[in-house]
Amino acid sequence: MTKLSRPMVLVLALAAAIGLAGVPSAVRAEAGLSFEGVWARAASEGHTSAVYMHIANEGGRDAVFVAAAADVAELVEIHETTIEVYMEDGRFQQVMRMQQIPQLVVPAGGRVELRPGGLHIMLIGLTRDLEEGDSFSLTLYTEDGQEHVIHVPVTVGVGMDDHDHHDHHHDAAGHDEHHDDHHEH
């Protein structure tokens, strides 16, 4: 049996304690994150676009994203789409609103889908054209200070919320609104 020096024993004990203690658990949780199916919608300079993906959290703690940044937009926000349905003049009316949310939680052991018509990362005031085949980097920030840089390919996209089939407006706060008319059958 090899005899270890007292300093070596202390180093090994400290390393074991750090590995088992709660201090680095955020690092382990962050290391358990994966970003799959990432893409952004093609759009022209000055307009808006959005980033979509699946985020999986294999870690033991919730991952809480609180901010995002990309050099292709003046402003990058975490958004969700809500749909309000109401009756007007005997017809169903639908208003789809995209609004900023303060955080995006990916539960421990869970997945969250960012998709057209749902949660997404909004790119506001594009600083250049995003053309199919382009790519850029998106940085997501968690509440514990972790940064995740994600490669984002640009495509024309296929999804539930095809902007070509909706009237596209901004509300007073500058957020997007889509209006659809649906007749009662």
C-alpha positions in Angstrom: 0.0 0.0 0.0 1.3 3.4 -0.9 1.5 5.9 1.9 0.1 9.4 1.0 1.6 12.6 2.5 -0.6 14.7 4.7 -0.9 17.5 2.0 -1.9 15.0 -0.6 -4.6 13.5 1.7 -5.9 17.1 2.3 -6.0 17.8 -1.4 -7.8 14.6 -2.2 -10.3 15.1 0.7 -10.9 18.7 -0.5 -11.4 17.5 -4.1 -13.9 14.8 -2.9 -15.8 17.3 -0.8 -16.1 19.8 -3.6 -17.3 17.1 -6.0 -20.0 16.0 -3.6 -21.0 19.4 -2.1 -23.7 21.7 -3.5 -21.2 24.3 -4.6 -20.4 22.9 -8.0 -23.9 21.4 -8.6 -24.8 24.4 -10.8 -21.8 23.5 -13.0 -22.9 19.9 -13.2 -26.5 21.0 -14.0 -25.2 23.4 -16.6 -23.0 20.7 -18.1 -26.2 18.6 -18.5 -27.8 21.1 -20.9 -28.1 20.4 -24.6 -29.5 22.6 -27.4 -30.9 20.7 -30.3 -32.7 21.5 -33.6 -31.5 25.2 -33.4 -32.6 27.5 -36.2 -33.6 31.1 -36.9 -36.0 32.4 -39.4 -34.6 34.4 -42.4 -35.4 38.1 -42.3 -34.2 41.5 -43.6 -32.1 44.0 -41.8 -34.2 46.3 -39.5 -36.9 43.7 -39.1 -37.5 41.0 -36.5 -36.6 37.3 -36.5 -36.8 34.5 -33.9 -34.6 31.6 -32.7 -36.2 28.1 -32.1 -34.7 25.0 -30.5 -35.2 22.1 -28.0 -33.4 22.5 -24.7 -32.8 19.4 -22.6 -31.6 19.5 -19.0 -30.0 16.2 -17.9 -28.8 18.0 -14.7 -30.1 17.7 -11.2 -31.2 21.4 -11.0 -33.5 23.6 -13.0 -31.8 25.8 -15.6 -33.2 29.3 -15.4 -32.4 31.5 -18.5 -32.8 35.2 -17.8 -31.3 36.9 -20.8 -30.0 36.4 -24.3 -27.7 38.3 -26.7 -26.6 38.2 -30.4 -24.6 40.6 -32.5 -27.2 40.3 -35.3 -29.9 42.3 -33.4 -30.2 45.5 -31.4 -32.3 43.7 -28.8 -32.7 40.0 -27.9 -35.5 38.9 -25.6 -37.1 35.7 -24.3 -40.7 35.6 -25.6 -43.8 33.6 -25.5 -46.8 33.7 -27.8 -50.2 33.9 -26.3 -53.5 33.6 -28.2 -56.7 35.5 -27.3 -59.9 34.3 -29.0 -63.1 36.4 -28.8 -66.4 36.8 -30.7 -67.0 39.9 -32.7 -70.0 40.4 -35.0 -70.8 36.7 -34.9 -67.3 35.8 -35.9 -64.4 34.3 -33.9 -61.5 36.6 -33.8 -58.0 35.6 -32.8 -55.2 37.8 -31.7 -51.7 36.3 -31.3 -49.3 38.3 -29.2 -45.6 37.8 -28.6 -44.5 39.2 -25.3 -41.3 39.2 -23.3 -41.1 36.9 -20.3 -38.6 37.4 -17.4 -37.2 33.9 -17.5 -37.3 30.5 -19.2 -37.1 27.5 -16.9 -35.9 24.1 -18.1 -36.7 21.7 -15.3 -34.1 19.2 -14.0 -34.4 16.1 -16.1 -36.8 17.9 -18.5 -37.1 19.5 -21.9 -38.5 22.7 -23.2 -39.4 23.4 -26.9 -38.9 26.8 -28.4 -41.1 26.8 -31.5 -43.1 29.1 -33.8 -46.3 30.0 -32.0 -44.8 29.3 -28.6 -41.7 30.1 -26.6 -38.9 31.6 -28.7 -35.9 34.0 -28.6 -36.9 37.2 -30.3 -34.3 39.1 -32.4 -35.5 42.7 -32.6 -34.0 45.3 -34.9 -31.8 43.1 -37.0 -28.4 44.7 -37.7 -28.0 42.7 -41.0 -30.0 40.5 -43.3 -30.4 36.9 -42.1 -30.4 34.8 -45.3 -30.9 31.1 -45.6 -27.6 29.4 -45.2 -26.2 32.1 -42.9 -25.4 31.5 -39.2 -24.6 33.5 -36.1 -23.9 33.0 -32.4 -26.5 33.4 -29.7 -25.6 33.6 -26.0 -28.1 32.5 -23.4 -27.5 33.6 -19.8 -28.7 31.7 -16.7 -29.6 33.3 -13.4 -26.4 31.8 -11.8 -24.2 33.6 -14.3 -23.5 30.8 -16.7 -23.2 31.7 -20.4 -24.1 29.3 -23.2 -23.0 30.2 -26.7 -25.1 28.5 -29.4 -24.4 28.2 -33.1 -27.7 29.3 -34.9 -28.2 28.4 -38.6 -30.6 30.5 -40.6 -33.4 29.0 -42.7 -36.7 30.0 -44.2 -38.3 27.8 -41.6 -41.3 25.6 -41.5 -43.6 26.0 -38.6 -47.0 26.6 -37.2 -46.6 30.4 -37.2 -45.8 31.2 -40.8 -45.7 35.0 -40.9 -46.9 35.1 -44.5 -50.4 34.0 -43.4 -51.0 36.6 -40.8 -51.3 40.4 -40.5 -48.3 41.4 -38.6 -48.5 44.4 -36.2 -46.8 45.7 -33.1 -48.7 46.7 -30.0 -48.0 49.9 -28.0 -45.0 48.3 -26.2 -43.4 47.3 -29.5 -44.3 43.6 -29.3 -45.6 41.7 -32.2 -49.3 41.0 -32.8 -50.8 38.7 -35.4 -54.5 38.9 -36.3 -56.6 36.1 -37.8 -60.3 35.9 -38.6 -62.0 32.6 -38.1 -65.6 32.2 -39.1 -67.9 30.2 -36.8 -69.0 27.0 -38.6 
